[in-house]
């Protein structure tokens, strides 16, 4: 620790801090453009000038290390003049197009020009103009506005791990560019928009849509992957206009995957906004009463074991619990939440969650990834792995399909047999590691021998010392936001009851799909009566006999459990369209219609019931980390793994759920990044 | 004042006819290996400037125009284990690397104050008269000459100076330029240095001190 004085206040800061960090610690805000907490220090904007006693001239505080006894002054004529000068230079080539700039109202340059700018310009020469660049379907560029802080270059290189942006030429001709025209190959490219301090990089889908002060901001949680990133939903009227990440150091830091950020236009396309009932083979609009009648008529006298329910990947815990309770009332335990057919041992929580926690990745010292491509399945979590590897040597091994993961990883094999016969060198790395981690993806579990793979991975974790009282290095990476919540609730077949597979092909007479679109609906028996409760006209709705319009994650306050087992809540940003209702309320209303009312009348009562079913739902937002206290292995015989290679769990990152499939922006991304040559081959 | 306006063309210039293929020849390969060997393992990126020079020289040998096409930058990136964009950054930063096709001879006319006071305007006019080149960084119709405007070459004592590829021709004037370019066009390489017989940068007309000069 070193003692420094900032504007007359003495504080202690850690050795090696920069002057800027010391000022922040003292509560003094320093203007800056190029400096960013999570990026390397460039020191090229010069806006953060401060005066240090005994220094002959102002110093750039972001790149100047503190020293014991340093006296820093942040508000002297020298500092003010210095910053004014810097601002004048920055504005020389910055266009005066704030009225048509999408950054207007949330622009660092605009805000700081307010404090340090002049009311007139002394520059009489021509301003420079720069050609706009193409960075793909998500990021719009107006490069004349660029002040060359190089944040985007550092983000692409350091965080996203795709060194494709650079600064070419120099002096007045310097440009931020990819040089060769191509879309950025990153799933995190939307974050460039956030880190750009000016309007050079803005959101293409949000271009000219709204001003920030017109928007109603709702804190929420992303559910389009299983990471549970903190988001802010910005809406105007009944329309969601954009989604931004919120800071949550434990989960997403301040990043957000492109699918989570840009799928929002899918929220208003292909929506189910009124109930539908199939009459004479054709779906016809109906009233809620008619829809309920159609289902209850069908249900009359139906034995419980002929009724089944499948929960989808975007469901909130409240609606799943309500559905489970409803099914129990009807005498059915035919429940399943594993649309992808994942084999999971739900007998203990640490068999199916990401035990090390996402922040814990930074404590690990070796990593083995089994049947997963974190870059596609959880881009934000992948960035954390990259961050760990950049911090210090971090050996990573991969078993599964070859993939470019944005960090150095050793490919060890393509199928489960490799788990038991790791190459000697890597086995030694794992054995020598103090805190080794194993990540098991859905590509490893969603296959007939999934249980055996799970057991084999656990056995390996146990043998390399990944399971100790202090460190739990066994991790399951989910792709569905609803999955861990569903497993916590036990949304699984009861004893002797039917699994998803058994419900197919006429296994049940009535099948209730709660937002379930990710399995092959043609497998449902022709005579099965299908109730689809959900928000998008996707695969499930197409097969349905009755459609009950529900709400998306931005239209209801819902509880979700991320892959770590962290319980978080979404906020209600807008109302669901038309006659669509919140899902738990639909189930509650239906239960009353068939005279088996569920024992909760409001969300609070339902949440009390959630907590009663599983106490973990009481730990909102907070994730206690447990060591591995019980070494009993999950069910499944490690010896029975097959020789089949792992297949990636996600074929196309941009379209994995009904919302992103309905999104035109995501469709364009798929076109750009993953054209489908496979169509012809199929 | 018009020069102040960026034309927005410093990204890859789409008008440039880029070759689709580039391979190091034996000479470049040996030279680049030697440059790489100067740096510790894992630090091969340090050899990027030297490698780009080798590429530029190789292009001069092979096509008659010493420049660095984009495919060659990719090859350098591959050889040195760098991201291609990092090589593009270096190649576009240094004006010594030509990123557009060049004529056989690169005429670099110094236009900084000392040369200008001593008559760089005549050097420029003579170059334009002989080559027929109108603007800067253009190549003559016969593909022999590319003309560039450069800032101080550090030969102010013998101003004005015209640099042809790597050679300085000093104390130039209109007729000297015409004679030089005619010789170059014939394929000759006149001896570089002062065109008025001055010994290195000694005073014009012979030394005034240290009168005894031994060659």
Interface residues (C-beta under 8 A of the other chain):
Chain A: X125 X126 X127 X128 X129 X130 X131 X133 X143 X157 X163 X164 X165 X166 X167 X168 X169 X170 X172 X173 X174 X175 X177 X178 X179 X180 X181
Chain B: X1 X2 X4 X5 X6 X8 X9 X10 X11 X12 X70 X83 X84 X85 X86 X88 X89 X92 X93
